[in-house]
């Protein structure tokens, strides 16, 4: 079957400086979607993707123990270290490039702290709504395997756990993109699905639109998408969602 030509008018851009902002001294956070005291009726989420928070946690700062239910929550550490503890008995300290995925399900309590006395920690906190409520809580981690160290596009989360990805209770695929300057990656978006691309570092060009750190683009038309890295390379997260 022939793929319809990409119509740039179907592309929607969410700029970094349009996001919500919260500053609590120990925490500086940017909210892509409505969260806590930030409310924007036009940005409540995208399909099953509910939260993307870019959190910077001051030295020795953190989120004290609190509870979640019925949400797939994952954290992608960008800088510093993140100490995790939960009611399932997990105690872990995550480093840059590592991802933790926690299924809150029927209820789980957890805390996240920056254990450093001097350095800021930065991570993306991402929530995806599960396909079912009341699931048994679970915890897993993902670290880039050596075989994928040079891959520009790596599957990290999926509903079936293929290719060494972490498993999620939703028809959602999450990819990490790492491209050198000028390189590009392709992604095929099938009918009935939506794509959300969040730029972490560097820059990307997508259908003529240039995206910088914190910017995002969404698309809901079946097409072959090409994402090209700028002169400073590219690190991004791509969501393919039902």
N, C-alpha and C positions, 0 to 999 in steps of 0.2 A: 504494500500500500504506500502511495506517495505521501510524504509529509507536507502539510500545507506550508506555504512560505511564511516566514516570520513577519508579522505585522507589528512594527514598533509602537503603534498606537495602543496596543494592548498592554504595554509595559507600564507599570506604575512604580514611581520612585518615592522612597521615604528617606529624607535627608537627615543626617546626624543631628543638625542643630534644631530640627523639628521635634526631637524626642523629648519626653518628660525628663525632669532633673530633680534629684533629691540629694541634699547634703546634710549629713548628721554628725559632722566632725570626724568620727572614725570611719564613716562611709560616704563615698561619693558615687552616685549611681545614675546611669542614663537608662530610661525605659523606652523601648521601641513601641510597646503596647501599654494600654492602661494598666496601672499597678499601684496599689496602696492609695496614697493621696493624689496621684496623678490620674486624671480621667479625661479621655478623649473618645467620644462616641464613634468617631471615624476610624479609630485604631484600637479595637478591642481584641484583636488577634487576627490570625490568618488561617482559615480552616482549623485543623486541630492544634496549630501552634498558638499558644496562649501568652507566653512571656519570653522576652529576650532582655535581660538586664545586664548592662555592662558595669560590673561592680569593682570599685577600687577600695580596698580595706586597709586602713592605716595599721602601722606596726602595733601588735598586741590587741588589735580590734577584732570584732567579729559578731556573728549572729548567735545569741544565746539559745539554749534549747527551746524549740517550738515544734508544733505539730502540723502535719499536712495529711490530707486525704485525697484519694482519687485523682492523682496527678502523676505523670511520668516526669521526673525532675532530673536534669543533668547539668553538670558543671564542667566547663572547659577552662582549665587553668592557663592563663596567658603569661603571668609573671609572678615571681615570689613563690610562696608555698601556701597551701590551704589544708588545715587540719580538720578532719571530719570525724564526728562521733554520732552514733545513732542508737535507737532502742532495740535494734536487731543485734547489737553487740559488735558492730564494726567500729574500728579505730584506725584511721588511715591518714597519712600526710601525703598530699598530692603535689606534684611538681609540674612545671610548664610543659604543655603538650599532652598531659594526661587528662582523661575524662572519667568522671564517675556518673553512674546512672542509678537513681533510686526510685523504686516504684512505691509510692506512698500507699496506694491501695486502700485497705480498710483502716489504715492509720499508722503513722510512724512519727516518732519524735527525733529531731537531730539538731546538731549545732555545727557551725562552720567558723573557724577562727584563723587568723593570721598569726602563726607562732613566732614570727620574727620580731626581735626587739628594735630593729632598725629599718627594715625594708617594707615598702608597700606591697600588698598582694593584689593581683587583678585577675578576675575570672568572669566568664559569661555564665549567667544563671538562666537556664532555658527550661520552660515548662511546655509539655505536650499533653493534651487531654487524652486519656486512654479510651479504648473502644468499649470497655466494660467497667462498671463500678464495683467496689468491694473486693477487689483482687487481693491476694495474699501479698503483703509487702516483700520487697526484695531489693538487693543491692548488688551491683556489679561494677567493674572498672574496665576501661579500654586504654591500652597503650599501643602506639604505632609499632607494628611488627617490623623487624629488620628488613623483611622482603619488600615492604612498602615505603621504605625510607626515602626513596627518590620518586615515588609516584605523585603526579600532580593532582590526582583525585582519588581519595580513599574513602570507602564506605565504612562508617564507624558505628552506625546504629541502623537497625532494620527490624522488621517484624519476624523474620525467620533466622536471624543470627548468621547469615551466610558470610563467607569470606572473612570469618573471624570477627565480625561486628557484634556489638552488644545488642541484645534482644529487647524490643520495646512492645508494649501491648497496644499497638496502633498501627494502621497501615501507613507508615511513615518511614522514609529513608533519609538519613542525614550523612552528608559527605563533607570531609575536610578537603579544601583546595589549597595547594601550595604550588605556586608557579614562579619561575624565574622571570626576569624582565623580558617582556615581549612574547612570552610563551602563551599558549591558549589551551583551554580544555573545552570539551563538548559534553552536552547533556541532552538526552532525548526525553522530552516531557510528553507523556501519553494523554490521550483524551480523558477528560473527567478529573484530572489531577492539577495541582497547583505547585508552582515553584516560588520559593523565597530565598533570595541570596543576600547574606549579610557580610559586609566587608569588615575584616578585623584589622588587617594591616596592608599597606601598599595601596594600589588602586586597580580598578577593573573597568573595562569598556564592554558594554552589553547593548547591542543594537544601537550603537552610536551614543549611548548615555555613559558618562564617566562617573564612576562611583569611588568615593574616598572612604577612609576609616569611619565606621559608624553608619554609613549610608547602606540602604538596602533597596532591592528591586524585587517586584513580584510579577508573576505571569500566570495566566490561567487558560492558555490556548495550547493545543497539541502542536509541538514544533521541535525542531532541533536547535538547541541554543549553543552559541559559542561565546565563551567568556575569555577575554584577552587581558593579560596582566600589563600594567603600566611599566614605566621605566624603573620604578622602585620595587617591582615584583608584586606578588599578591598572596595574601592569606585570607581565606573566606570560609564561610559555612554555607552549604547549599542544602535546602530542605525540599524534598519531593513528597507531597502530601496528597492523600485522598481528599 
